[in-house]
Amino acid sequence: MFSIELKTRNITVDLNALSVLDVRALLDTKKKPRDGDVILSKAVGMTVEEIESLPYPEYRKLTRFFWQCVNDPLKDEDDAKNSQSESTSL
């Protein structure tokens, strides 16, 4: 899981809440923006209405961070493995 701090709240992005079909649907250019917000809401634990009522800069910060997580979903696990190997290599 990944976390980001917005001005209004702290958000945890849980990619395990999404299926492969969800991620593929996000990439479908024929979908409406609200469809993407529905999928985003599953990963961040917010309602679609909460997402849509965010100030635009906060929404952009959240969606940019979300896409970074989607593009590198193993980063959190890799960081944990690296820190474990560093601590055990002493």
trRosetta pair geometry for C-beta under 8 A, 3 or more apart (Angstrom, degrees):
i j d omega theta_ij theta_ji phi_ij phi_ji
1 12 5.3 10 171 -179 123 106
1 13 6.6 163 -163 77 69 52
1 14 5.1 -20 -112 -96 104 70
1 15 7.7 -173 -104 13 52 74
1 16 7.8 -60 -73 8 84 106
1 76 6.5 146 46 -153 27 170
2 12 7.1 150 79 -159 40 58
2 13 4.5 -13 64 54 95 106
2 15 7.8 45 8 -21 104 101
2 65 7.3 -170 129 165 128 102
2 69 4.8 -143 27 -103 152 124
2 75 7.7 38 -83 76 122 113
2 76 5.9 -131 -68 -64 80 126
3 10 6.3 2 -171 179 109 102
3 11 6.8 159 -152 85 60 48
3 12 5.0 -28 -95 -100 82 69
3 13 7.3 -167 -79 13 29 75
4 10 7.4 170 87 -157 40 60
4 11 5.2 -13 62 61 86 98
4 13 7.1 39 1 -19 104 107
4 61 7.2 176 161 144 137 98
4 62 6.8 166 88 -111 144 60
4 65 4.6 22 -68 180 155 170
5 10 5.2 -29 -107 -106 70 79
5 11 7.7 175 -92 20 22 72
6 9 5.6 13 61 56 104 57
6 10 7.3 -179 26 -90 71 25
6 11 6.1 44 -7 -11 110 111
6 54 7.5 -56 -175 -144 155 123
6 58 5.0 71 -160 -151 122 106
6 61 6.3 145 -108 90 91 131
6 62 6.4 -10 -75 -65 130 100
7 55 7.7 -8 52 37 128 130
7 58 6.1 -98 29 -92 98 120
8 54 7.0 -146 27 -127 148 85
8 55 7.8 152 -32 10 126 99
8 58 6.3 33 7 -142 112 159
11 44 5.2 -10 -168 -158 115 109
11 45 7.6 177 -149 49 75 96
11 46 7.4 -36 -122 -33 111 120
11 62 6.3 37 40 -124 168 106
11 65 8.0 123 82 89 124 143
12 44 7.2 154 74 -143 45 57
12 45 6.8 27 61 12 88 129
13 43 5.4 13 -156 151 74 107
13 44 5.8 -25 -99 -89 64 78
13 65 6.9 -165 -34 127 143 100
13 66 5.8 177 -117 -111 139 70
13 69 4.8 -157 115 -21 149 176
14 17 4.6 72 102 -12 103 109
14 43 5.7 -168 61 -160 60 61
14 44 7.7 168 20 -82 76 28
14 45 7.3 63 14 -36 117 101
15 18 5.6 -54 -164 33 56 110
15 43 6.2 16 -91 -136 42 117
15 69 6.0 -162 -56 149 119 112
15 70 6.9 160 -113 -94 122 58
15 73 5.1 -144 124 -135 170 109
17 42 4.9 -173 137 150 115 87
17 43 5.1 175 67 -100 117 50
18 22 4.1 -125 -161 79 91 143
18 23 5.9 93 147 -48 129 86
18 39 6.7 58 -118 -174 113 95
18 42 6.1 120 -80 102 75 123
18 43 5.5 -8 -41 -75 112 106
19 22 4.8 113 51 -3 68 98
19 23 7.5 -135 97 1 44 83
20 23 5.8 -56 -154 38 36 109
20 24 6.3 37 149 -18 68 107
21 24 5.5 -53 -144 39 33 113
21 25 6.2 39 154 -24 65 104
22 25 5.7 -56 -151 33 29 113
22 26 6.8 35 149 -24 62 100
22 39 4.9 151 -168 -141 100 115
22 42 6.8 -92 -140 64 152 149
23 26 5.6 -46 -156 25 36 116
23 27 7.1 28 150 -13 62 104
23 70 6.3 161 -130 -153 108 114
24 27 5.8 -62 -158 37 37 109
24 28 6.9 50 145 -38 66 99
25 28 5.4 -40 -154 11 41 121
25 31 6.1 89 174 -69 80 152
25 35 6.8 -112 158 152 113 116
25 39 6.3 172 86 -68 117 147
26 31 7.7 -82 -119 52 22 155
26 36 5.7 87 -127 -123 77 90
26 39 5.7 -130 -70 91 98 158
26 70 7.3 -85 88 -144 160 162
28 31 4.7 86 90 -19 102 106
31 35 4.2 -108 -179 73 111 145
31 36 6.4 120 118 -45 127 83
32 35 4.9 109 59 -6 72 101
32 36 7.8 -138 100 0 47 83
33 36 5.6 -54 -161 34 43 113
33 37 6.6 42 146 -20 71 103
34 37 5.3 -51 -149 36 41 115
34 38 6.5 50 149 -26 68 96
34 48 6.9 50 -163 -168 86 133
34 52 7.8 2 -114 -79 85 128
35 38 5.7 -46 -154 26 34 115
35 39 6.9 29 150 -12 62 102
36 39 5.8 -56 -153 39 36 108
36 40 6.1 39 149 -21 69 107
37 40 5.3 -49 -140 39 35 116
37 41 6.2 46 155 -29 65 100
37 48 5.0 92 129 -140 110 90
37 51 5.0 171 -159 100 106 143
37 52 6.3 38 -160 -59 160 90
38 41 5.8 -49 -153 27 28 115
38 42 7.3 33 148 -22 58 98
38 48 5.6 -13 -87 -85 60 125
39 42 5.8 -47 -161 23 38 114
39 43 7.1 24 149 -10 65 105
40 43 6.0 -67 -157 40 37 105
40 44 6.0 -1 161 6 75 117
40 46 7.9 -21 124 58 88 104
40 51 6.1 112 98 -126 123 157
40 62 7.8 86 -177 137 132 113
40 63 7.1 -45 -116 -103 147 82
40 66 6.1 -11 -130 -146 101 166
41 44 6.4 -73 -132 51 27 90
41 45 7.8 -152 -180 25 58 4
41 46 5.4 -105 -133 79 77 67
41 47 6.0 18 -147 -158 133 17
41 48 5.1 -70 -51 -66 149 63
41 50 7.8 118 -120 54 105 98
41 51 5.8 -110 -78 -22 91 136
43 66 6.7 110 95 -140 141 111
44 51 7.5 108 68 -86 136 112
44 62 7.1 28 -110 -170 161 120
44 66 7.1 -63 -57 -94 120 119
46 50 4.2 -121 -179 85 105 130
46 51 5.3 125 108 -53 127 84
47 50 4.6 102 54 2 78 100
47 51 7.1 -142 95 -3 44 84
48 51 5.6 -54 -151 37 35 113
48 52 6.1 28 154 -15 68 110
49 52 5.8 -57 -141 42 29 107
49 53 6.2 21 159 -15 64 112
50 53 6.0 -64 -144 40 27 105
50 54 7.2 50 152 -46 59 87
51 54 6.0 -34 -166 -7 35 114
51 59 7.0 93 179 -120 72 98
51 62 7.6 -143 -138 104 89 155
54 58 4.4 -125 175 93 109 113
54 59 4.4 143 90 -63 121 84
54 62 6.8 -28 167 5 173 141
55 58 4.6 82 61 10 82 109
55 59 7.0 -152 91 -10 38 88
56 59 5.4 -53 -145 34 34 115
56 60 6.3 34 158 -18 67 104
57 60 5.7 -54 -148 37 33 111
57 61 6.3 36 153 -21 65 105
58 61 5.5 -50 -146 35 33 113
58 62 6.3 33 154 -18 64 106
59 62 5.8 -57 -149 38 29 110
59 63 6.2 19 158 -12 66 109
60 63 6.0 -56 -138 42 29 104
60 64 6.0 32 160 -21 65 108
61 64 6.0 -55 -145 36 24 111
61 65 6.4 22 156 -15 61 110
62 65 5.9 -61 -150 40 27 108
62 66 6.1 31 153 -24 65 109
63 66 5.3 -48 -142 35 34 117
63 67 6.4 33 158 -18 65 103
64 67 6.1 -57 -152 36 28 107
64 68 6.6 33 149 -21 62 104
65 68 5.5 -51 -152 32 35 115
65 69 6.6 35 150 -18 65 103
66 69 5.7 -57 -156 35 32 112
66 70 6.4 30 149 -18 67 106
67 70 5.3 -49 -141 38 38 113
67 71 6.0 37 158 -19 67 107
68 71 5.9 -58 -146 39 27 109
68 72 6.6 -25 168 29 63 103
69 72 7.0 -88 -144 62 22 69
69 73 6.5 58 163 -98 66 60
69 75 7.6 -116 -128 36 55 123
70 73 6.5 2 -145 -63 27 94
72 75 4.3 53 133 -40 111 115
74 77 5.0 -59 -165 48 69 113
74 78 5.5 73 135 -29 88 102
75 78 5.6 -56 -143 38 29 112
75 79 6.2 31 158 -21 65 105
76 79 5.9 -52 -148 33 28 111
76 80 6.6 27 153 -18 61 106
77 80 5.7 -55 -150 36 33 112
77 81 6.3 31 153 -18 66 106
78 81 5.7 -55 -147 38 32 110
78 82 6.2 32 154 -20 65 107
79 82 5.7 -55 -146 37 30 112
79 83 6.3 25 158 -16 65 107
80 83 6.0 -57 -146 38 29 106
80 84 6.4 30 153 -20 63 107
81 84 5.7 -56 -149 36 31 112
81 85 6.4 26 156 -16 66 106
82 85 5.9 -56 -146 38 30 106
82 86 6.3 32 154 -20 64 107
83 86 5.6 -50 -146 35 33 115
83 87 6.4 29 156 -17 65 107
84 87 6.0 -60 -148 38 30 106
84 88 6.2 13 159 -7 66 113
85 88 6.0 -62 -139 46 31 102
85 89 5.9 36 159 -33 66 112
86 89 5.9 -56 -141 28 26 112
86 90 8.0 44 158 -40 54 89
87 90 6.8 -36 -173 -5 35 111
